[in-house]
């Protein structure tokens, strides 16, 4: 175990071809959003470079970009640290998420076809299996895919672009409460699928709003780490 807190072998080395700077950025962002790198954790350039199999330069550039975007805090004479989100930041982000997702659910109910409903059902079944197996990482990823699919079925590219801007932060906030929420999100997903399949825009909107509010409240009520 290195001081960065990453298990040996957890991070694959990056292949050299392609835009290395971008791939290092994406790799570090994924480690942050999945909480493999915890809020407040010190990020040592040399150790991260060793994990990723790159030089320190692209790591330094990625950390600077992540600092600009609010994922990392660069502290003078101390180094880089994963940002620790405040309750206000989480509340604002998850409130905006509720607005976007509720509208997506309404549009999906108005536009979704049987193929779209089947895709949602398949993701829901996979998510239920992941929770039953206590595979939190997979459950979180499938939850994100489920919501992205609802957004896709809504058919509004502007709405989808806005949702994409908050998606990773939603995942960041959701990960700590995923085990606590257990199967309940997937029960709520099942009810939402039924509303979308029936073309009930009003019910789909209400269910999605309630569903996302549950996540927001769970984040605020989570046990102290």
C-alpha positions as YAML, in Angstrom:
chain: A
units: angstrom
residues:
- id: 1
  name: UNK
  ca: [0.00, 0.00, 0.00]
- id: 2
  name: UNK
  ca: [1.48, 3.34, -1.00]
- id: 3
  name: UNK
  ca: [0.90, 6.53, 0.97]
- id: 4
  name: UNK
  ca: [-1.64, 7.64, -1.64]
- id: 5
  name: UNK
  ca: [-3.87, 4.87, -0.32]
- id: 6
  name: UNK
  ca: [-4.25, 2.98, -3.59]
- id: 7
  name: UNK
  ca: [-4.00, -0.83, -3.44]
- id: 8
  name: UNK
  ca: [-1.15, -2.29, -5.44]
- id: 9
  name: UNK
  ca: [-2.37, -3.23, -8.91]
- id: 10
  name: UNK
  ca: [-5.62, -1.29, -8.58]
- id: 11
  name: UNK
  ca: [-4.69, 1.21, -11.29]
- id: 12
  name: UNK
  ca: [-3.66, -0.06, -14.71]
- id: 13
  name: UNK
  ca: [-0.68, 1.54, -16.39]
- id: 14
  name: UNK
  ca: [-1.65, 3.83, -19.22]
- id: 15
  name: UNK
  ca: [-0.73, 2.92, -22.77]
- id: 16
  name: UNK
  ca: [1.61, 5.41, -24.38]
- id: 17
  name: UNK
  ca: [-0.27, 6.07, -27.66]
- id: 18
  name: UNK
  ca: [-2.92, 8.77, -27.60]
- id: 19
  name: UNK
  ca: [-3.31, 12.06, -25.69]
- id: 20
  name: UNK
  ca: [-1.46, 11.08, -22.52]
- id: 21
  name: UNK
  ca: [-2.28, 14.31, -20.66]
- id: 22
  name: UNK
  ca: [-6.01, 13.73, -21.15]
- id: 23
  name: UNK
  ca: [-5.80, 10.07, -20.18]
- id: 24
  name: UNK
  ca: [-3.94, 10.85, -16.96]
- id: 25
  name: UNK
  ca: [-6.58, 13.46, -16.14]
- id: 26
  name: UNK
  ca: [-9.39, 10.96, -16.79]
- id: 27
  name: UNK
  ca: [-7.67, 8.27, -14.71]
- id: 28
  name: UNK
  ca: [-7.22, 10.57, -11.72]
- id: 29
  name: UNK
  ca: [-10.76, 11.92, -12.02]
- id: 30
  name: UNK
  ca: [-12.12, 8.37, -12.04]
- id: 31
  name: UNK
  ca: [-10.11, 7.53, -8.92]
- id: 32
  name: UNK
  ca: [-11.54, 10.60, -7.19]
- id: 33
  name: UNK
  ca: [-15.17, 10.11, -8.22]
- id: 34
  name: UNK
  ca: [-15.12, 6.45, -7.19]
- id: 35
  name: UNK
  ca: [-13.40, 7.48, -3.92]
- id: 36
  name: UNK
  ca: [-10.43, 5.23, -4.45]
- id: 37
  name: UNK
  ca: [-8.77, 8.55, -3.62]
- id: 38
  name: UNK
  ca: [-10.64, 9.89, -0.60]
- id: 39
  name: UNK
  ca: [-11.63, 13.52, 0.10]
- id: 40
  name: UNK
  ca: [-8.79, 15.21, 1.97]
- id: 41
  name: UNK
  ca: [-6.21, 12.67, 0.82]
- id: 42
  name: UNK
  ca: [-2.73, 13.95, 0.01]
- id: 43
  name: UNK
  ca: [-1.82, 13.40, -3.65]
- id: 44
  name: UNK
  ca: [1.89, 12.78, -4.18]
- id: 45
  name: UNK
  ca: [2.92, 13.39, -7.80]
- id: 46
  name: UNK
  ca: [5.71, 10.82, -7.84]
- id: 47
  name: UNK
  ca: [3.54, 8.05, -6.40]
- id: 48
  name: UNK
  ca: [0.62, 8.76, -8.72]
- id: 49
  name: UNK
  ca: [3.04, 8.79, -11.66]
- id: 50
  name: UNK
  ca: [4.35, 5.41, -10.54]
- id: 51
  name: UNK
  ca: [0.85, 3.96, -10.32]
- id: 52
  name: UNK
  ca: [0.00, 5.19, -13.81]
- id: 53
  name: UNK
  ca: [3.37, 4.40, -15.37]
- id: 54
  name: UNK
  ca: [4.00, 7.95, -16.57]
- id: 55
  name: UNK
  ca: [6.33, 10.82, -15.77]
- id: 56
  name: UNK
  ca: [5.42, 13.46, -13.21]
- id: 57
  name: UNK
  ca: [4.74, 16.15, -15.83]
- id: 58
  name: UNK
  ca: [1.33, 14.89, -17.07]
- id: 59
  name: UNK
  ca: [0.34, 14.17, -13.46]
- id: 60
  name: UNK
  ca: [1.22, 17.74, -12.48]
- id: 61
  name: UNK
  ca: [-0.78, 19.10, -15.42]
- id: 62
  name: UNK
  ca: [-3.75, 16.89, -14.55]
- id: 63
  name: UNK
  ca: [-3.69, 18.04, -10.91]
- id: 64
  name: UNK
  ca: [-3.66, 21.67, -12.03]
- id: 65
  name: UNK
  ca: [-6.70, 21.05, -14.23]
- id: 66
  name: UNK
  ca: [-8.48, 19.16, -11.44]
- id: 67
  name: UNK
  ca: [-7.75, 22.09, -9.14]
- id: 68
  name: UNK
  ca: [-9.34, 24.49, -11.61]
- id: 69
  name: UNK
  ca: [-12.43, 22.28, -11.78]
- id: 70
  name: UNK
  ca: [-12.74, 21.97, -8.01]
- id: 71
  name: UNK
  ca: [-11.77, 18.31, -7.62]
- id: 72
  name: UNK
  ca: [-8.36, 18.98, -6.08]
- id: 73
  name: UNK
  ca: [-7.04, 21.67, -3.74]
- id: 74
  name: UNK
  ca: [-3.48, 22.91, -4.34]
- id: 75
  name: UNK
  ca: [-2.13, 24.26, -1.05]
- id: 76
  name: UNK
  ca: [1.03, 26.39, -1.00]
- id: 77
  name: UNK
  ca: [3.99, 24.57, 0.55]
- id: 78
  name: UNK
  ca: [1.80, 21.52, 1.22]
- id: 79
  name: UNK
  ca: [0.93, 20.04, -2.16]
- id: 80
  name: UNK
  ca: [-2.26, 18.65, -3.70]
- id: 81
  name: UNK
  ca: [-5.20, 17.21, -1.80]
- id: 82
  name: UNK
  ca: [-8.51, 15.73, -2.93]
- id: 83
  name: UNK
  ca: [-11.16, 18.38, -2.36]
- id: 84
  name: UNK
  ca: [-13.45, 17.88, 0.63]
- id: 85
  name: UNK
  ca: [-16.95, 18.93, -0.47]
- id: 86
  name: UNK
  ca: [-18.98, 21.01, 1.95]
- id: 87
  name: UNK
  ca: [-22.59, 20.24, 2.80]
- id: 88
  name: UNK
  ca: [-23.62, 23.39, 0.94]
- id: 89
  name: UNK
  ca: [-21.80, 22.26, -2.21]
- id: 90
  name: UNK
  ca: [-23.47, 18.85, -2.07]
- id: 91
  name: UNK
  ca: [-26.90, 20.34, -1.44]
- id: 92
  name: UNK
  ca: [-26.64, 22.77, -4.34]
- id: 93
  name: UNK
  ca: [-25.38, 20.12, -6.76]
- id: 94
  name: UNK
  ca: [-27.97, 17.50, -5.80]
- id: 95
  name: UNK
  ca: [-30.78, 20.08, -5.95]
- id: 96
  name: UNK
  ca: [-29.81, 20.96, -9.53]
- id: 97
  name: UNK
  ca: [-29.60, 17.26, -10.31]
- id: 98
  name: UNK
  ca: [-33.20, 16.81, -9.12]
- id: 99
  name: UNK
  ca: [-34.43, 19.50, -11.52]
- id: 100
  name: UNK
  ca: [-32.59, 18.00, -14.50]
- id: 101
  name: UNK
  ca: [-33.52, 14.39, -13.77]
- id: 102
  name: UNK
  ca: [-37.19, 15.14, -13.13]
- id: 103
  name: UNK
  ca: [-37.52, 16.83, -16.51]
- id: 104
  name: UNK
  ca: [-35.64, 13.96, -18.17]
- id: 105
  name: UNK
  ca: [-38.08, 11.47, -16.65]
- id: 106
  name: UNK
  ca: [-41.04, 13.46, -17.99]
- id: 107
  name: UNK
  ca: [-39.59, 13.61, -21.48]
- id: 108
  name: UNK
  ca: [-38.65, 9.91, -21.37]
- id: 109
  name: UNK
  ca: [-42.22, 9.00, -20.46]
- id: 110
  name: UNK
  ca: [-43.42, 11.02, -23.43]
- id: 111
  name: UNK
  ca: [-40.94, 9.57, -25.91]
- id: 112
  name: UNK
  ca: [-39.58, 6.19, -24.77]
- id: 113
  name: UNK
  ca: [-40.31, 3.12, -26.88]
- id: 114
  name: UNK
  ca: [-40.34, -0.53, -25.85]
- id: 115
  name: UNK
  ca: [-36.64, -0.96, -26.64]
- id: 116
  name: UNK
  ca: [-35.79, 1.88, -24.28]
- id: 117
  name: UNK
  ca: [-37.89, 0.38, -21.53]
- id: 118
  name: UNK
  ca: [-36.16, -2.97, -22.00]
- id: 119
  name: UNK
  ca: [-32.77, -1.29, -21.63]
- id: 120
  name: UNK
  ca: [-33.86, 0.28, -18.36]
- id: 121
  name: UNK
  ca: [-35.19, -3.05, -17.10]
- id: 122
  name: UNK
  ca: [-31.91, -4.79, -17.94]
- id: 123
  name: UNK
  ca: [-29.86, -2.17, -16.12]
- id: 124
  name: UNK
  ca: [-32.20, -2.39, -13.15]
- id: 125
  name: UNK
  ca: [-31.83, -6.17, -12.96]
- id: 126
  name: UNK
  ca: [-28.05, -5.87, -13.12]
- id: 127
  name: UNK
  ca: [-28.11, -3.24, -10.38]
- id: 128
  name: UNK
  ca: [-30.23, -5.44, -8.15]
- id: 129
  name: UNK
  ca: [-27.76, -8.29, -8.64]
- id: 130
  name: UNK
  ca: [-24.82, -6.03, -7.77]
- id: 131
  name: UNK
  ca: [-26.47, -4.88, -4.55]
- id: 132
  name: UNK
  ca: [-27.32, -8.47, -3.62]
- id: 133
  name: UNK
  ca: [-23.64, -9.36, -4.13]
- id: 134
  name: UNK
  ca: [-22.57, -6.31, -2.05]
- id: 135
  name: UNK
  ca: [-20.65, -5.03, -5.09]
- id: 136
  name: UNK
  ca: [-20.95, -1.34, -4.32]
- id: 137
  name: UNK
  ca: [-18.68, -0.09, -7.11]
- id: 138
  name: UNK
  ca: [-20.66, -1.94, -9.77]
- id: 139
  name: UNK
  ca: [-23.97, -0.83, -8.25]
- id: 140
  name: UNK
  ca: [-22.84, 2.80, -8.32]
- id: 141
  name: UNK
  ca: [-21.69, 2.50, -11.95]
- id: 142
  name: UNK
  ca: [-24.97, 0.86, -12.97]
- id: 143
  name: UNK
  ca: [-26.94, 3.53, -11.15]
- id: 144
  name: UNK
  ca: [-25.12, 6.16, -13.20]
- id: 145
  name: UNK
  ca: [-25.82, 4.22, -16.40]
- id: 146
  name: UNK
  ca: [-29.50, 3.91, -15.51]
- id: 147
  name: UNK
  ca: [-29.87, 7.66, -15.05]
- id: 148
  name: UNK
  ca: [-27.84, 8.35, -18.18]
- id: 149
  name: UNK
  ca: [-30.17, 6.06, -20.13]
- id: 150
  name: UNK
  ca: [-33.24, 7.91, -18.86]
- id: 151
  name: UNK
  ca: [-31.54, 11.12, -19.99]
- id: 152
  name: UNK
  ca: [-30.82, 9.58, -23.38]
- id: 153
  name: UNK
  ca: [-34.43, 8.45, -23.78]
- id: 154
  name: UNK
  ca: [-35.57, 12.00, -23.04]
- id: 155
  name: UNK
  ca: [-34.07, 12.99, -26.38]
- id: 156
  name: UNK
  ca: [-33.05, 16.52, -25.37]
- id: 157
  name: UNK
  ca: [-29.38, 17.10, -26.15]
- id: 158
  name: UNK
  ca: [-29.16, 20.38, -24.25]
- id: 159
  name: UNK
  ca: [-30.58, 18.75, -21.15]
- id: 160
  name: UNK
  ca: [-28.21, 15.81, -21.59]
- id: 161
  name: UNK
  ca: [-25.21, 18.15, -21.87]
- id: 162
  name: UNK
  ca: [-26.20, 19.92, -18.67]
- id: 163
  name: UNK
  ca: [-26.68, 16.60, -16.89]
- id: 164
  name: UNK
  ca: [-23.28, 15.39, -18.07]
- id: 165
  name: UNK
  ca: [-21.66, 18.36, -16.34]
- id: 166
  name: UNK
  ca: [-22.98, 17.24, -12.94]
- id: 167
  name: UNK
  ca: [-22.95, 13.47, -13.49]
- id: 168
  name: UNK
  ca: [-19.52, 12.75, -12.03]
- id: 169
  name: UNK
  ca: [-20.11, 14.91, -8.99]
- id: 170
  name: UNK
  ca: [-23.41, 13.13, -8.42]
- id: 171
  name: UNK
  ca: [-21.51, 9.84, -8.51]
- id: 172
  name: UNK
  ca: [-18.97, 11.28, -6.06]
- id: 173
  name: UNK
  ca: [-21.71, 12.15, -3.59]
- id: 174
  name: UNK
  ca: [-23.69, 8.94, -4.16]
- id: 175
  name: UNK
  ca: [-20.85, 6.48, -3.56]
- id: 176
  name: UNK
  ca: [-20.68, 6.97, 0.25]
- id: 177
  name: UNK
  ca: [-24.42, 6.30, 0.66]
- id: 178
  name: UNK
  ca: [-24.85, 3.50, -1.89]
- id: 179
  name: UNK
  ca: [-24.50, 0.67, 0.63]
- id: 180
  name: UNK
  ca: [-26.75, 2.51, 3.10]
- id: 181
  name: UNK
  ca: [-29.44, 2.88, 0.42]
- id: 182
  name: UNK
  ca: [-29.19, -0.82, -0.50]
- id: 183
  name: UNK
  ca: [-31.96, -2.13, -2.76]
- id: 184
  name: UNK
  ca: [-34.24, 0.87, -2.20]
- id: 185
  name: UNK
  ca: [-32.95, 2.89, -5.20]
- id: 186
  name: UNK
  ca: [-33.65, -0.07, -7.46]
- id: 187
  name: UNK
  ca: [-37.16, -0.45, -6.08]
- id: 188
  name: UNK
  ca: [-37.64, 3.21, -6.94]
- id: 189
  name: UNK
  ca: [-36.13, 2.59, -10.37]
- id: 190
  name: UNK
  ca: [-38.69, -0.18, -10.99]
- id: 191
  name: UNK
  ca: [-41.56, 2.18, -10.20]
- id: 192
  name: UNK
  ca: [-40.04, 4.80, -12.50]
- id: 193
  name: UNK
  ca: [-39.69, 2.31, -15.34]
- id: 194
  name: UNK
  ca: [-43.36, 1.43, -15.00]
- id: 195
  name: UNK
  ca: [-44.36, 5.09, -15.24]
- id: 196
  name: UNK
  ca: [-42.15, 5.60, -18.31]
- id: 197
  name: UNK
  ca: [-43.49, 2.44, -19.95]
- id: 198
  name: UNK
  ca: [-47.06, 3.67, -19.43]
- id: 199
  name: UNK
  ca: [-46.25, 7.12, -20.78]
- id: 200
  name: UNK
  ca: [-47.35, 8.72, -17.50]
- id: 201
  name: UNK
  ca: [-45.37, 11.97, -17.58]
- id: 202
  name: UNK
  ca: [-46.74, 13.35, -14.33]
- id: 203
  name: UNK
  ca: [-46.01, 10.19, -12.33]
- id: 204
  name: UNK
  ca: [-42.56, 9.76, -13.88]
- id: 205
  name: UNK
  ca: [-41.70, 13.35, -12.93]
- id: 206
  name: UNK
  ca: [-42.90, 12.89, -9.37]
- id: 207
  name: UNK
  ca: [-41.14, 9.56, -8.89]
- id: 208
  name: UNK
  ca: [-37.82, 10.84, -10.23]
- id: 209
  name: UNK
  ca: [-38.03, 13.94, -8.05]
- id: 210
  name: UNK
  ca: [-38.71, 11.81, -4.97]
- id: 211
  name: UNK
  ca: [-35.95, 9.38, -5.96]
- id: 212
  name: UNK
  ca: [-33.27, 12.03, -6.33]
- id: 213
  name: UNK
  ca: [-34.41, 13.76, -3.15]
- id: 214
  name: UNK
  ca: [-33.89, 10.50, -1.28]
- id: 215
  name: UNK
  ca: [-30.27, 10.49, -2.40]
- id: 216
  name: UNK
  ca: [-29.82, 14.10, -1.34]
- id: 217
  name: UNK
  ca: [-31.26, 13.43, 2.12]
- id: 218
  name: UNK
  ca: [-29.21, 10.23, 2.48]
- id: 219
  name: UNK
  ca: [-26.05, 12.18, 1.76]
- id: 220
  name: UNK
  ca: [-26.85, 14.70, 4.49]
- id: 221
  name: UNK
  ca: [-27.87, 11.99, 6.96]
- id: 222
  name: UNK
  ca: [-24.94, 9.65, 6.28]
- id: 223
  name: UNK
  ca: [-22.86, 8.53, 9.26]
- id: 224
  name: UNK
  ca: [-19.72, 10.54, 9.88]
- id: 225
  name: UNK
  ca: [-16.69, 8.86, 8.30]
...
